[in-house]
Amino acid sequence: MAAPQRLFDIRRVIGGLFLVYGLILMVTGLFDSAQEIQKAEGIRINLWTGIAMLVVGGAFLLWERLRPSDAPSPSDEEE
């Protein structure tokens, strides 16, 4: 279980949001109609943007995992 001080690390929140939105865009991109693809000049923009967002979200979560933030010292909380 995550320590309380790491529970609300902003990298986890941002990474999670990128993963969720990236997954939504990727699924949307997989089922784009021919008209939507033509509208984007032949590029499956939803698919590629979703994949990019998944990579960025994964990088944020990996960064949070590899370089955890230090817990504040008790003297910092008193001041």
Secondary structure, DSSP 8 states (H G I E B T S, - for coil): ---HHHHT-HHHHHHHHHHHHHHHHHHHHHT--HHHHHHTTT--HHHHHHHHHHHHHHHHHHHHHHS------HHHHH-
